[in-house]
Amino acid sequence: MTVVLAMRCADGLVLAADSQITDADRGLSYPARKLHHLGDHAAWGGSGARAVLSELEGMFDANPTPIVEASDVGHALQDAVVPVLRRHYASFIPEIPGKPAGGATPATFVLAVGYSGDQPFIVDVDPHGLIGRYEEVGFHAIGSGAAMAQQAGSLLAQYRMTERSVDHGVLAAMRTLDALDRTSPSIGGPMNVCRMTPEGARHLDEKEIEQARERVRRWVDLEQRALDELFQ
């Protein structure tokens, strides 16, 4: 199971993901990085077929400029992703002799987040090649764990993250991922988090992740204290 989530804050954006890969056909699970650079001011993550995502990673690493400097980031991302999807779909063999029907498919979601100039964007391309824009919504998630992430995002809406700093957004993203980690055995760490402002994108290292997690623990403790004192 995969979850990649994006959040808009007052002064920046956050993109975060777990790192658990599940290979149902082989009965395996293993960690792999799901967030990647998209130039200096953006990042992207994906869920679905690893071959598709690996090909896109090579393309985006080699030349992110046509996407992040496009007049319409959504259409530019679509123009890059859809031909790769079509090529893999065309080669997909749905039924293998001697094996039960079903199994992995090349269906893939891509979520890109960052700044084009000084304008923030949260854009996804779904397995049908359709574009979604979520800058105004302020929250989006993809992957098989997306429904749980969306529910967690709704529960966090009371904290008005779109009105708070990107540092607050990092904590909200971390709290969401850790909650999903506790409730779903197929979502797991280490967690990947990227914070973005108009000045640039920065992927948090292990020490910064742990510092964020410690602040989340303090956040939870403060909530518990508020509840304890609510009727005093």
C-alpha positions in Angstrom: 0.0 0.0 0.0 1.2 3.5 -0.8 0.2 6.9 0.3 1.6 10.2 -1.1 0.0 13.4 0.3 0.3 17.0 -0.5 -0.7 20.0 1.7 -0.8 23.7 1.0 0.2 26.1 3.8 0.2 29.9 4.2 3.8 30.3 3.0 4.6 27.0 1.3 3.7 23.4 0.4 4.4 20.0 1.8 4.7 16.6 0.0 5.1 13.5 2.1 5.0 9.7 1.6 5.6 6.4 3.3 8.3 4.2 1.8 6.6 0.7 1.9 6.4 -1.1 -1.4 4.1 -4.2 -1.6 4.7 -6.8 -4.3 1.5 -8.8 -4.0 2.5 -11.2 -6.8 5.6 -12.3 -5.0 4.3 -11.8 -1.4 7.1 -9.3 -0.7 7.3 -5.8 0.9 10.3 -3.6 1.1 11.2 0.1 1.6 11.8 2.4 -1.4 11.9 6.2 -1.7 8.7 7.5 -3.2 9.5 11.2 -3.3 11.8 12.7 -5.9 13.1 16.1 -7.0 11.5 18.0 -9.8 14.0 20.8 -10.3 14.9 23.1 -7.5 11.4 24.3 -6.5 9.2 21.2 -6.8 8.9 17.5 -6.0 6.8 14.6 -7.1 5.7 11.2 -6.0 3.8 8.3 -7.5 1.9 5.1 -6.8 1.4 2.1 -9.0 3.7 0.2 -11.4 7.3 0.5 -10.4 8.5 0.3 -14.0 6.4 3.3 -15.0 7.6 5.3 -12.0 11.2 4.4 -12.7 10.9 5.6 -16.3 9.3 8.8 -15.2 12.0 9.4 -12.5 14.7 9.2 -15.2 12.8 11.7 -17.4 12.1 14.2 -14.7 15.6 14.0 -13.3 17.1 14.6 -16.7 14.8 17.5 -17.7 12.3 19.0 -15.2 12.2 22.4 -16.9 9.4 21.7 -19.4 7.1 21.0 -16.5 8.0 23.5 -13.8 8.4 26.4 -16.2 5.4 25.7 -18.4 2.5 28.2 -18.6 0.2 25.3 -17.5 2.0 22.8 -15.3 -1.0 20.4 -15.4 -0.9 20.1 -19.2 2.9 19.8 -19.2 2.8 17.0 -16.6 0.1 15.3 -18.6 2.1 15.6 -21.8 5.1 13.9 -20.1 3.2 11.2 -18.3 0.5 10.0 -20.7 2.9 8.7 -23.5 4.7 6.6 -20.9 1.4 5.2 -19.6 0.2 4.4 -23.1 3.4 2.5 -23.9 3.2 0.3 -20.7 -0.6 -0.2 -21.2 0.0 -1.4 -24.8 2.5 -4.0 -23.6 0.4 -5.3 -20.7 -0.7 -9.0 -20.9 -3.8 -9.3 -18.7 -4.0 -13.2 -18.7 -1.0 -15.4 -18.3 -1.4 -19.2 -19.1 -1.3 -21.2 -15.9 -1.9 -18.3 -13.6 -5.1 -17.1 -12.1 -6.6 -14.0 -13.6 -5.7 -10.6 -12.2 -2.5 -9.5 -10.6 -0.5 -6.3 -11.0 -1.4 -3.8 -13.6 0.6 -0.8 -14.9 -2.0 1.7 -13.6 -0.1 4.6 -12.1 -0.8 7.9 -10.4 1.6 10.8 -10.4 1.4 13.8 -8.0 3.6 16.9 -8.5 3.9 19.7 -6.0 5.9 22.9 -6.0 6.3 26.4 -7.4 6.3 27.6 -11.0 7.7 31.0 -10.7 6.0 32.3 -7.5 2.8 30.3 -8.2 2.1 27.2 -6.1 0.8 24.0 -7.8 -0.6 20.7 -6.6 -1.3 18.6 -9.7 -2.0 14.9 -10.3 -2.3 12.7 -13.4 -4.5 9.6 -12.8 -4.2 6.3 -14.6 -6.6 7.5 -17.3 -4.4 10.5 -18.1 -6.7 13.0 -16.5 -5.4 16.1 -14.7 -6.5 17.1 -11.2 -5.7 20.5 -9.6 -5.7 20.9 -5.9 -4.0 24.2 -5.0 -7.3 25.8 -3.9 -8.5 22.7 -2.0 -5.2 22.7 -0.1 -4.9 18.9 0.4 -4.7 15.8 -1.8 -3.5 12.2 -1.6 -2.8 9.4 -4.0 -2.1 5.7 -3.6 -4.0 2.8 -2.2 -3.9 4.5 1.2 -5.4 7.8 -0.3 -8.8 7.3 1.2 -7.5 7.0 4.7 -5.2 10.0 4.1 -8.1 12.1 2.9 -10.1 11.1 6.0 -7.1 12.1 8.2 -6.8 15.3 6.2 -10.4 16.1 7.0 -9.9 15.6 10.7 -6.9 18.0 10.5 -9.0 20.7 8.8 -9.9 22.2 12.2 -6.3 23.3 12.5 -6.6 25.5 9.3 -3.2 24.5 7.9 -3.7 26.7 4.8 -3.4 29.7 7.3 -0.4 28.3 9.1 3.3 28.0 8.2 4.9 25.3 6.1 6.6 24.1 9.4 3.2 23.4 10.8 2.3 21.6 7.5 5.3 19.3 8.0 4.0 18.3 11.4 0.5 17.7 10.1 1.8 15.6 7.3 4.0 13.6 9.7 1.1 13.1 12.1 -1.1 11.8 9.2 1.6 9.4 8.0 2.3 8.1 11.5 -1.4 7.6 12.2 -1.7 5.5 8.9 1.4 3.6 9.9 -0.2 2.5 13.1 -3.5 1.5 11.5 -2.3 -0.2 8.3 0.3 -2.9 8.3 1.1 -2.2 4.6 2.0 1.5 5.2 5.4 2.0 6.8 8.5 4.1 7.2 10.9 5.6 6.9 8.7 8.5 6.0 9.8 11.0 3.3 8.9 14.6 3.6 9.7 17.6 1.3 8.9 21.2 2.3 8.7 23.8 -0.5 8.6 27.6 -0.5 9.2 30.1 -3.4 12.9 30.0 -2.4 13.2 26.3 -3.1 12.4 22.7 -2.2 14.1 20.7 0.5 13.8 17.1 1.4 14.1 16.5 5.2 16.9 14.2 6.4 16.5 11.6 9.1 17.4 14.0 11.9 14.9 16.6 10.7 12.2 13.8 10.4 12.8 12.8 14.0 12.7 16.5 15.2 9.3 16.8 13.4 8.1 13.6 15.1 9.1 14.9 18.5 7.2 18.1 17.9 4.2 16.0 16.9 4.4 14.2 20.2 4.5 17.6 22.0 1.4 18.6 19.9 -0.5 15.5 21.0 0.6 16.1 24.7 -0.8 19.7 24.5 -4.1 18.4 23.1 -4.3 15.8 25.9 -3.6 18.5 28.5 -6.3 20.8 27.0 -8.9 17.9 27.2 -7.8 17.1 30.8 -8.5 20.8 31.8 -11.5 21.4 29.7 -14.1 20.9 32.5 -12.0 22.3 35.4 
